[in-house]
């Protein structure tokens, strides 16, 4: 009996540890669209004020080890917190701090994510996008994370702040 009760205590302790981690708070979302040149645009819709940080990483490939980190494409920080916010990674402009990055190309998938600077535990969820995804988008369409495979109209893109 002692071994069983000790095992149960350890199990309960381990299960309880998972409750100590705060879940991320969704504070908006990011969308993938294309500009007139066919290059990636990241649309930003935040639900509250703050300086937005957008990061892009390459998707996983079959030759990666389980513990290998995804390659970082780049990270961009908005110069101010005023909307509207559109990041063009290939040409970030004066509104964003960060280096230019052109893509995605070939079979590479880019995973778009974001947060509010200095607000730990916040997330602006974005989609994963490939070159084919961008080519398939109409000029007035946006891909979002968790959406169906059907892009949404740009006019309906918002922070999903409900």
Order of alpha helices (4+ residues) and beta strands (2+ residues): alpha-beta-beta-beta-beta-beta-beta-beta-beta-alpha-beta-beta
